[in-house]
């Protein structure tokens, strides 16, 4: 009698699976007309983004600017001297840096020298300069606005130790 119940369950399961497979396979020309690739117009502007509210702040240095949405927007706008590789190691961003940074000891102080790639420019064609690096340093060295900082900085780590 137990074998009979198993056979009935197996038959019922097979019928249900067969019905599901058949309903998935049934379709006419209407399915072709509703395919998304036919609905997409092949010209114009492609906007890539997330289905979230636009970030309230685009500064990656401020707390409100650290959302994933803000990061996607600003990654293309703010060049970085280094890139994070898939294995989580770092490499010099050769689009921005002319050479690897050098580190020297001078009068008991560590001196890090960046050489900016001479062809590195902002989107408007203005060359990226040492002044741009100084601006970021002044902004990140302190949370005190009187010192040029931002009260809502995520971190001052490292920048607060740079003297000039």
C-alpha positions as CSV (number, residue, x, y, z in Angstrom):
1,X,0.0,0.0,0.0
2,X,2.9,2.4,0.7
3,X,4.2,1.7,-2.9
4,X,0.8,2.8,-4.2
5,X,1.0,6.1,-2.4
6,X,4.5,6.7,-3.7
7,X,3.4,5.9,-7.2
8,X,0.5,8.3,-6.9
9,X,2.8,11.1,-5.6
10,X,5.3,10.4,-8.3
11,X,2.6,10.6,-11.0
12,X,1.1,13.8,-9.5
13,X,4.5,15.4,-9.4
14,X,5.2,14.4,-13.0
15,X,1.9,15.8,-14.1
16,X,2.5,19.1,-12.3
17,X,6.1,19.4,-13.7
18,X,4.8,18.5,-17.2
19,X,2.1,21.2,-16.9
20,X,4.6,23.8,-15.8
21,X,7.0,23.0,-18.6
22,X,4.3,23.1,-21.2
23,X,2.9,26.4,-20.1
24,X,6.4,27.9,-20.2
25,X,6.9,26.6,-23.7
26,X,3.5,27.8,-25.1
27,X,3.8,31.1,-26.9
28,X,3.1,32.6,-30.2
29,X,4.3,35.6,-32.2
30,X,3.0,37.9,-29.5
31,X,6.0,37.0,-27.3
32,X,8.4,38.2,-30.1
33,X,6.6,41.5,-30.3
34,X,7.1,42.2,-26.6
35,X,10.8,41.5,-26.5
36,X,12.7,44.4,-24.8
37,X,15.4,44.7,-27.5
38,X,12.7,45.5,-30.1
39,X,11.4,48.3,-27.9
40,X,14.7,50.0,-27.4
41,X,15.4,52.8,-29.8
42,X,19.0,52.5,-31.0
43,X,20.0,56.1,-30.8
44,X,20.1,58.9,-28.3
45,X,21.6,58.9,-24.8
46,X,22.1,55.9,-22.6
47,X,21.8,56.6,-18.9
48,X,23.3,54.1,-16.5
49,X,22.3,54.4,-12.9
50,X,20.6,52.9,-10.0
51,X,16.9,53.0,-9.1
52,X,17.6,55.2,-6.0
53,X,17.2,58.8,-5.2
54,X,19.9,61.1,-6.5
55,X,22.6,61.5,-3.9
56,X,22.2,64.4,-1.6
57,X,25.9,65.1,-1.7
58,X,28.5,64.3,-4.4
59,X,31.6,64.9,-2.3
60,X,33.2,61.5,-1.6
61,X,34.9,63.2,1.4
62,X,31.6,63.9,3.2
63,X,29.4,61.3,4.9
64,X,26.4,62.0,2.6
65,X,28.7,61.5,-0.4
66,X,29.6,57.9,0.4
67,X,26.5,56.2,-0.9
68,X,26.9,53.7,-3.7
69,X,24.9,56.0,-6.0
70,X,27.2,59.0,-5.3
71,X,30.3,56.8,-5.8
72,X,29.1,55.8,-9.3
73,X,28.6,59.4,-10.2
74,X,31.9,60.8,-8.9
75,X,34.2,58.0,-9.9
76,X,34.5,59.4,-13.4
77,X,34.8,63.0,-12.2
78,X,37.5,62.8,-9.5
79,X,40.7,61.2,-10.7
80,X,42.8,59.3,-8.1
81,X,46.5,58.7,-8.2
82,X,45.9,55.0,-7.6
83,X,43.5,52.4,-8.8
84,X,42.2,49.4,-6.8
85,X,42.7,46.3,-8.8
86,X,40.4,43.2,-8.7
87,X,42.8,41.4,-6.3
88,X,42.5,44.5,-4.0
89,X,46.1,45.6,-4.7
90,X,46.9,49.1,-5.8
91,X,48.4,50.4,-9.1
92,X,49.4,53.8,-10.2
93,X,46.8,55.5,-12.3
94,X,49.0,56.3,-15.4
95,X,46.3,58.6,-16.8
96,X,47.0,61.0,-13.9
97,X,50.5,60.2,-12.7
98,X,53.6,60.5,-14.8
99,X,55.6,58.1,-12.7
100,X,55.4,56.1,-9.5
101,X,55.5,58.4,-6.4
102,X,58.9,58.7,-4.7
103,X,59.4,58.5,-1.0
104,X,62.4,60.1,0.6
105,X,63.6,61.0,4.1
106,X,64.7,64.7,4.3
107,X,65.6,66.3,7.6
108,X,63.8,63.6,9.6
109,X,60.6,64.1,7.6
110,X,59.1,61.8,5.0
111,X,58.7,63.5,1.6
112,X,56.4,61.9,-1.0
113,X,56.7,63.4,-4.5
114,X,54.0,62.9,-7.1
115,X,54.8,63.7,-10.8
116,X,51.6,64.5,-12.6
117,X,51.2,63.2,-16.2
118,X,51.6,66.3,-18.4
119,X,48.6,65.2,-20.5
120,X,46.3,64.8,-17.5
121,X,43.4,67.3,-17.9
122,X,40.0,67.9,-16.4
123,X,37.0,67.4,-18.7
124,X,37.1,71.1,-19.7
125,X,40.7,70.7,-20.9
126,X,42.3,72.5,-18.0
127,X,45.5,70.7,-16.9
128,X,45.5,68.9,-13.6
129,X,48.0,70.6,-11.4
130,X,49.7,70.5,-8.0
131,X,47.2,73.1,-6.9
132,X,44.4,70.5,-7.3
133,X,46.3,68.1,-4.9
134,X,46.8,71.0,-2.5
135,X,43.1,71.8,-2.5
136,X,42.2,68.2,-1.6
137,X,44.9,68.2,1.2
138,X,43.6,71.5,2.6
139,X,40.0,70.2,2.6
140,X,40.9,66.8,4.2
141,X,43.5,67.8,6.7
142,X,40.9,69.1,9.2
143,X,37.2,69.0,10.1
144,X,37.5,72.7,11.1
145,X,36.0,75.0,8.4
146,X,38.2,77.8,9.7
147,X,41.2,75.8,8.5
148,X,39.6,75.1,5.2
149,X,38.2,71.7,6.2
150,X,34.7,70.3,6.2
151,X,32.9,69.5,9.4
152,X,31.2,66.5,7.8
153,X,34.4,64.8,6.6
154,X,34.4,61.0,6.7
155,X,38.1,61.0,7.8
156,X,41.2,63.1,8.0
157,X,43.4,60.0,8.3
158,X,46.9,60.7,6.9
159,X,46.0,64.2,5.5
160,X,46.1,65.6,9.1
161,X,49.8,64.6,9.2
162,X,50.9,66.4,6.1
163,X,52.7,69.6,6.8
164,X,53.0,71.1,3.3
